[in-house]
Amino acid sequence: MKIALCLLGGGAMGAMFQIGALAALEDKVEGLQANDFDLFLGSSAGASVAAALAGGLPVQRIYRAFLDPADVYFGLERGHLLRVDLGEWRRTVVSAALALRHGASSLLSGKTTEMPARLAQELDRLYDSLPAGIFTLDGYERFLEAFFVRRAVPNAKIIGFPRGAGSNIGRYIEQIPTNAVGLDWMMDLNFARDVVQKRRPVQGNLDPLALRAGGAALDRSVDAILAAFAGGPFIFNLGHGILPDTPIAHVEQMIRRVRG
C-alpha cells in the first residue's frame, strides 16, 4: 500500500501553514518524515510545497528559512507576490464596459417577460469579466522555476493555470515556462486543442456547475472534453475548484464516465 501526502491551496499563508504543520508533526510524531511519503499531490500553493518535498528538500530547513528573513535558502520576497496585474485590470475594465453596454441594450430592447432571463445572462457576462486576481503570478512562477533549479529539485513538473487568460493564453505559453497548462471552464475546447494542446499538455476543464448539476448534462460535458483532447497529452480535471454543495454521487458519476 502506498501513502500520499495531499496539500491544497490557500495562497502564501496556506503554504506557510503547511510547512509549519509538517515541521511540527515531524517533531512530535516519532519516525515521521515529510519527505518519506510515496506520492506527493498538490494544488495551487500546496503544489509548490509538494514539489519541494518530492524533490527531497527537508521541511525543517524550509521552515527555518521562513522564520529568518535573512535566510536566503527559500528566497521568497514580497515582490514575487505583491505586484499588481495591470494587464488583467485593463482587460477587466474593457470587458466589464462591453458587458454593461450589451446588457443595457439587451434589456431595453427585450420583452418584459424576458427581462429576468436576460438580466441573469448579463450578470453572468459581468461575472466572467472580473479579474482572476489583484496580483500577477509571473514573478512567483519565475521564482519557483529558479528555486527548483537552484536547489536541484529533480523532475519538478509545473502545471500553470492562467485563469481568465482567454485568447491571451498563447502569450502566456510563450512567456511562462511550464510543463503543462491548466484550462479554466470558460476556455473554448476547439481553441484550446488547436492553440494550446499542440504546444503543451493540457489539463481541464469541466465546468464546476456541470459537475454540481449531474445527470445527462454532466455526461455530455465530460464526453465533449474527452473527445476534444483525445488526440494529444491530456489530464482530465475541473476548470476550477469543486463547489462545496456538489453531491458526492456526481463526482462518482464523473469518474465512471472518464474511466469508461
C-alpha positions in Angstrom: 0.0 0.0 0.0 1.2 3.5 -0.9 0.6 6.6 1.2 0.2 10.0 -0.4 0.6 13.5 1.1 -2.1 15.8 -0.4 -1.6 19.6 0.1 -4.2 22.1 -1.0 -4.1 25.8 -1.8 -4.5 28.8 0.4 -2.0 31.3 -1.0 1.3 32.2 0.7 -0.3 31.9 4.1 -1.6 28.4 3.3 1.8 27.3 2.2 3.5 28.6 5.3 0.8 26.9 7.4 1.5 23.6 5.7 5.3 23.9 6.2 4.8 24.8 9.9 2.3 21.9 10.4 4.6 19.4 8.8 7.6 20.6 10.7 5.6 20.3 14.0 4.4 16.8 13.1 8.0 15.7 12.4 8.9 17.0 15.9 6.0 15.3 17.7 5.4 12.0 15.8 8.3 9.6 16.1 9.6 8.3 12.8 7.5 10.6 10.7 9.5 12.3 7.9 7.6 14.6 5.4 9.8 13.5 2.6 9.1 9.8 3.0 5.6 9.7 1.6 5.2 7.6 -1.6 3.3 10.2 -3.5 3.0 14.0 -3.3 -0.1 15.8 -4.6 -0.5 19.5 -4.6 -2.9 22.1 -5.8 -2.2 25.9 -6.1 0.2 26.9 -3.3 0.3 23.4 -2.0 1.8 22.3 -5.3 4.9 24.3 -4.6 5.3 22.7 -1.2 4.6 19.2 -2.5 7.1 19.6 -5.4 9.8 20.8 -2.9 9.2 17.8 -0.6 9.1 15.4 -3.5 12.5 16.7 -4.6 13.9 15.8 -1.1 14.1 19.3 0.4 13.8 18.9 4.2 10.7 20.6 5.6 12.6 21.7 8.7 15.1 23.6 6.6 12.3 25.3 4.6 10.6 26.1 7.9 13.8 27.8 9.4 14.1 29.8 6.2 10.6 31.2 6.6 11.3 32.2 10.2 14.5 34.1 9.3 14.1 36.9 6.8 17.9 36.9 6.3 18.0 33.3 5.3 18.1 33.0 1.5 17.5 29.3 1.3 14.0 29.7 0.0 14.4 33.3 -1.2 10.7 34.3 -1.4 10.4 38.1 -1.4 7.4 40.4 -1.2 7.9 41.5 -4.8 7.4 38.0 -6.0 3.8 38.1 -4.8 2.6 41.7 -4.4 2.8 43.0 -7.9 -0.4 44.4 -9.3 -1.5 42.8 -12.5 -2.2 45.9 -14.6 -2.8 44.0 -17.8 -5.5 41.9 -16.1 -7.2 45.0 -14.7 -7.1 46.8 -18.1 -8.8 43.7 -19.6 -11.4 43.7 -16.9 -12.3 47.4 -17.4 -12.8 46.9 -21.1 -14.7 43.6 -20.7 -16.9 45.0 -18.0 -17.8 48.1 -20.0 -18.7 45.9 -23.0 -20.8 43.6 -20.8 -22.7 46.6 -19.3 -23.3 48.2 -22.6 -24.5 44.9 -24.1 -26.7 44.3 -21.1 -28.3 47.7 -21.1 -29.0 47.4 -24.8 -30.4 43.9 -24.5 -32.6 44.8 -21.5 -34.0 47.9 -23.1 -34.9 46.2 -26.4 -36.3 43.0 -24.9 -39.8 42.0 -23.9 -40.9 42.4 -20.3 -41.4 38.7 -19.8 -37.8 38.0 -20.9 -36.3 40.5 -18.6 -35.3 38.2 -15.7 -33.6 35.7 -18.0 -31.8 38.5 -19.9 -30.7 40.0 -16.6 -29.3 36.7 -15.4 -27.3 36.3 -18.7 -25.8 39.7 -18.5 -24.9 39.2 -14.8 -23.1 36.1 -15.9 -21.2 38.0 -18.5 -20.2 40.7 -16.0 -19.0 38.0 -13.5 -16.9 36.4 -16.2 -15.2 39.7 -16.9 -14.0 40.1 -13.3 -10.2 39.8 -12.8 -8.7 36.4 -11.9 -6.8 38.2 -9.1 -5.4 41.5 -8.0 -1.7 40.5 -8.3 0.2 38.9 -11.1 1.7 35.4 -10.6 4.5 35.9 -13.2 7.1 36.8 -10.5 6.1 33.9 -8.3 6.2 31.4 -11.2 9.7 32.6 -12.2 10.8 32.4 -8.5 9.6 28.8 -8.3 11.4 27.8 -11.5 14.7 29.4 -10.2 14.2 27.8 -6.8 13.8 24.3 -8.2 16.8 24.7 -10.4 19.0 26.3 -7.7 18.1 23.6 -5.1 18.4 20.8 -7.7 14.8 19.6 -7.3 14.7 16.6 -9.8 12.0 16.3 -12.4 9.8 19.0 -10.9 6.8 19.4 -13.2 4.8 22.6 -13.2 1.3 23.0 -14.5 0.4 26.7 -15.0 -3.2 27.8 -14.5 -3.8 31.1 -16.3 -7.4 31.5 -15.2 -9.3 34.0 -17.4 -6.5 34.3 -20.0 -8.9 33.6 -22.8 -7.3 34.3 -26.2 -4.1 35.6 -24.5 -3.2 32.1 -23.4 -0.9 31.8 -26.4 1.2 34.7 -25.0 1.2 33.0 -21.6 2.7 29.8 -23.1 5.4 31.8 -24.8 6.4 33.7 -21.7 5.9 31.2 -18.8 8.0 28.0 -18.9 5.5 25.4 -17.6 5.3 21.7 -18.4 1.6 21.8 -18.9 -1.3 24.3 -19.0 -4.4 24.1 -16.9 -7.6 25.4 -18.7 -10.4 27.2 -16.9 -14.0 26.2 -17.6 -14.5 29.2 -19.9 -11.9 28.1 -22.4 -13.3 27.0 -25.8 -12.4 23.4 -26.4 -11.6 23.8 -30.1 -9.4 26.8 -29.4 -7.6 25.1 -26.6 -7.0 22.0 -28.8 -5.6 24.0 -31.7 -3.7 26.6 -29.9 -2.6 25.1 -26.6 -2.5 21.3 -26.9 -0.3 21.4 -30.0 2.4 23.1 -27.8 1.8 21.8 -24.3 -0.1 19.1 -22.5 -3.4 20.4 -21.2 -5.4 19.9 -18.0 -9.1 20.6 -17.5 -11.6 21.9 -18.0 -15.0 20.7 -16.7 -17.3 23.4 -15.5 -17.9 23.0 -11.8 -21.6 23.9 -12.4 -21.9 20.9 -14.7 -20.5 18.7 -12.0 -22.9 20.0 -9.5 -25.8 19.6 -11.9 -25.0 15.9 -12.6 -27.2 13.8 -14.9 -27.1 13.9 -18.7 -25.7 17.4 -18.7 -22.6 16.2 -16.8 -22.1 13.2 -19.2 -22.3 15.5 -22.2 -19.8 17.9 -20.8 -17.3 15.1 -19.9 -17.7 13.5 -23.3 -17.1 16.8 -25.1 -13.8 17.3 -23.2 -12.6 13.8 -23.8 -13.4 14.0 -27.5 -11.8 17.4 -27.9 -8.4 16.4 -26.3 -8.2 12.7 -27.3 -5.5 13.4 -29.9 -2.8 14.7 -27.5 -1.4 14.7 -24.0 -4.3 15.5 -21.6 -5.2 15.4 -17.9 -8.9 15.4 -17.1 -9.8 17.9 -14.3 -12.2 20.6 -13.4 -11.8 24.0 -14.8 -11.7 25.4 -11.3 -12.4 24.3 -7.7 -15.2 22.0 -6.8 -18.3 23.7 -5.4 -19.0 22.9 -1.7 -22.5 21.7 -2.3 -21.6 19.3 -5.1 -23.1 15.8 -4.4 -20.5 13.1 -4.0 -22.7 10.9 -6.3 -22.0 13.4 -9.1 -18.2 13.1 -8.5 -18.5 9.3 -8.7 -20.6 9.7 -11.9 -17.9 11.8 -13.5 -15.1 9.4 -12.5 -17.0 6.5 -14.0 -17.6 8.4 -17.2 -13.9 9.3 -17.6 -12.7 5.8 -16.9 -15.4 4.2 -19.1 
